[in-house]
Amino acid sequence: MKSISTLLSATAVASALLFSNALAADTIKIGVAGPFTGANATFGEQVFSGVSAYVTDVNASGGINGKKIELVKGDDACEPKQAVAVANRFVDQDKVQAVIGHFCSSNTIPASEIYNDAGILEMTPSSTNPTVTDRGFDNLFRGCGRDDQQAVVAGSFILDTLKRDKIALIHDKDTYGQGLVDAVKKTIEARGIKPVMYEGLTRGERDFNALVTKIKSSGANAVYFGGLIPEGGPLIRQLKEQGVDVVIVSGDAFAQTELVAAAGGAENLKNVYYSATPDPLADPSTQGVQDSLKKANITPANYVLYGYANAQAVVAALKAGDELKAQADYLRSNTVDSAIGKITWDAKGDIKDFKFVFYNFDDKGTPVLVK
């Protein structure tokens, strides 16, 4: 009796596994990797909201070639070691067919090595460091701009529009922040301008008074900051508190409402500027996307739209075929109508002709296009 019972149990387990595998074969798994905990969790949740909204619509319309999409969430907390763990789990355990992520460049770079080895399509909605796509990976695409593109625009904006030539360069020692600052440094030095200061701060710190004193002593009339809001906001506030008369310029990471509170209020943002893509919400072609998000009670904020757009591109690629080559060839040969407008990719996997513009803030802390 014991042997028969054991045999029946083994048969039941085998049947369950076969049933589970059959179910898995009827879905297409897409991993969404980003910071869902920690200081930058807002960014990750915005991306996931955008991806989820589009995938919900796709599934309601029949999915991809008759298969429903299953999203798998991977929290990397913007920490490279955690990103590698997420990537390994996506590949070995979750068996994802594509990845949207990671968010931070410092995470995307090591994680992408794993996806490249596994032959899995990856598209990052936010990693702007040039190294991401400069390594020649066939599977890796960028659903946003590059730091070197942003830096050329930023350097010209500071020198020609703001008319400031004593520039302090401050970065957060991270791949994104320092990479952006280094690109700005190269841009202004090519114009014959040597920065009056180049220094890094540490992510997680909030007391920058000593750094602010150094900036004041340097004679800077402009500060370019490369980093994220958790450090950038307090730096702005403490510059204002010490009465340092500078304009503050940063990159697209500042395109979040959280900056207002982090900087100590809208009154501290009077001379703060950031570069970003032209507002997708002002593009009439994205009205359908906006309506879809509103129906889902999702505010169409910056990275929500990038998440939605990246999901549109990845789904289009997956519809082109099961193999990576077919997916990659599709993206390099076609234009995708997306939540951030029409996008096409070059041989590296970068968006062609990506544009940056500048914003500052009104007295309520609302971003306003600089014309």
URZI-V121168 format. One record per backbone hydrogen bond with DSSP energy under -0.5 kcal/mol. NH is the residue of the N-H (numbers start at 1). CO is the residue of the C=O. E is the energy in kcal/mol with one decimal. If there is no record, write none. Layout:
NH&CO&E  NH&CO&E
This chain:
5&1&-2.7  6&2&-2.5  7&3&-2.3  8&4&-2.8  9&5&-2.5  10&6&-2.6  11&7&-2.4  12&8&-2.5  13&9&-2.5  14&10&-2.5  15&11&-2.6  16&12&-2.4  17&13&-2.5  18&14&-2.4  19&15&-2.5  20&16&-2.7  21&17&-2.7  22&18&-2.2  23&19&-2.3  24&20&-2.5  25&21&-2.2  26&22&-0.8  26&23&-1.0  27&24&-1.4  28&68&-2.5  29&27&-0.5  30&70&-2.3  31&98&-2.8  32&72&-3.0  33&31&-0.5  33&100&-2.0  34&74&-2.1  36&34&-0.9  41&38&-1.6  43&40&-1.0  44&35&-0.8  44&40&-1.1  45&41&-2.5  46&42&-2.1  47&43&-2.3  48&44&-2.6  49&45&-2.4  50&46&-2.1  51&47&-2.6  52&48&-3.1  53&49&-2.2  54&50&-1.8  55&51&-2.7  56&52&-2.3  57&53&-1.4  58&54&-2.4  59&55&-2.9  60&56&-1.9  61&57&-1.1  61&58&-0.6  62&59&-1.5  63&58&-2.9  64&67&-3.2  65&63&-0.7  67&64&-2.0  68&26&-1.0  70&28&-2.8  72&30&-2.4  74&32&-2.6  76&34&-2.2  76&74&-0.7  77&34&-0.7  79&76&-2.8  83&79&-2.1  84&80&-2.1  85&81&-1.7  86&82&-2.3  87&83&-2.6  88&84&-2.5  89&85&-2.1  90&86&-2.7  91&87&-2.2  92&88&-3.0  93&89&-1.7  94&89&-2.8  95&90&-0.7  96&90&-2.0  97&29&-3.2  98&29&-0.9  99&121&-2.2  100&31&-3.2  101&99&-0.6  101&123&-2.1  107&104&-1.3  108&104&-2.5  109&105&-2.3  110&106&-0.5  111&107&-2.1  112&108&-2.5  113&109&-0.7  113&110&-0.6  114&110&-0.8  114&111&-0.8  115&111&-1.7  116&112&-2.6  117&113&-2.0  118&114&-1.7  119&115&-0.8  119&116&-0.8  120&115&-2.4  121&97&-0.8  122&139&-2.6  123&99&-2.3  124&141&-2.1  126&102&-0.5  128&126&-0.8  132&129&-1.7  133&130&-0.9  134&130&-1.4  135&131&-0.7  136&133&-1.0  140&137&-0.5  141&122&-2.3  142&349&-3.1  143&124&-3.4  143&141&-0.5  147&128&-3.2  150&146&-2.2  151&147&-3.0  152&148&-1.4  153&149&-1.5  154&150&-2.4  155&151&-3.0  156&152&-1.9  157&153&-2.2  158&154&-2.5  159&155&-2.2  160&156&-3.0  161&156&-0.8  161&157&-1.1  162&157&-2.5  164&158&-2.4  167&165&-0.8  168&166&-0.5  168&222&-2.9  169&167&-0.5  169&197&-3.3  170&168&-0.6  170&224&-2.7  171&199&-2.0  172&226&-1.3  178&174&-2.7  179&174&-0.7  179&175&-1.2  180&176&-2.3  181&177&-2.2  182&178&-2.9  183&179&-1.7  184&180&-2.0  185&181&-2.8  186&182&-2.1  187&183&-1.9  188&184&-2.7  189&185&-2.3  190&186&-1.5  191&188&-0.8  192&189&-1.6  193&188&-2.4  194&192&-0.6  196&167&-1.5  197&167&-1.0  199&169&-2.5  201&171&-2.7  203&172&-0.6  205&202&-2.1  208&206&-0.8  212&208&-2.9  213&209&-2.2  214&210&-1.7  215&211&-2.3  216&212&-2.5  217&213&-2.3  218&214&-1.5  219&216&-1.0  220&215&-1.1  221&166&-2.5  222&166&-1.5  223&247&-2.8  224&168&-2.8  225&223&-0.6  225&249&-2.7  226&170&-2.8  227&225&-0.6  231&228&-0.9  232&228&-2.8  233&229&-2.8  235&231&-1.8  236&232&-2.2  237&233&-2.4  238&234&-2.6  239&235&-2.0  240&236&-2.2  241&237&-2.4  242&238&-1.7  243&240&-1.4  244&239&-2.5  245&243&-0.7  246&244&-1.5  247&221&-1.5  248&271&-2.6  249&223&-2.9  250&273&-1.6  251&225&-0.5  254&251&-1.8  255&252&-1.8  256&254&-2.0  259&256&-1.6  260&257&-1.4  261&257&-0.6  262&258&-2.1  263&259&-2.2  264&261&-1.4  265&260&-2.7  268&265&-1.7  269&266&-1.9  270&267&-0.6  272&269&-1.6  273&248&-3.0  274&359&-2.1  275&250&-1.6  276&357&-2.4  282&279&-1.6  283&280&-1.6  284&282&-0.7  286&283&-2.2  287&284&-1.5  290&286&-2.4  291&287&-2.5  292&288&-2.1  293&289&-2.4  294&290&-2.4  295&291&-2.2  296&292&-1.2  297&294&-1.6  298&293&-2.9  299&297&-0.5  301&299&-2.8  305&301&-1.9  306&302&-1.4  307&303&-2.2  308&304&-2.4  309&305&-2.8  310&306&-2.7  311&307&-2.1  312&308&-2.1  313&309&-2.1  314&310&-2.6  315&311&-2.6  316&312&-2.0  317&313&-2.1  318&314&-2.5  319&315&-2.1  320&316&-0.7  320&317&-0.7  321&317&-0.5  321&318&-0.9  327&323&-1.8  328&324&-3.2  329&325&-2.8  330&326&-1.8  331&327&-1.9  332&328&-2.1  333&329&-0.7  333&330&-0.9  334&330&-1.0  336&343&-2.7  337&335&-0.5  338&336&-0.8  338&341&-1.5  340&341&-0.5  341&338&-1.7  343&336&-2.3  345&331&-0.8  346&350&-2.6  349&346&-0.9  351&144&-0.7  352&344&-2.5  354&351&-0.8  357&276&-3.3  359&274&-2.5  360&368&-2.4  361&269&-0.6  362&366&-2.1  365&362&-2.0  368&360&-3.2  370&358&-3.2  371&369&-0.6
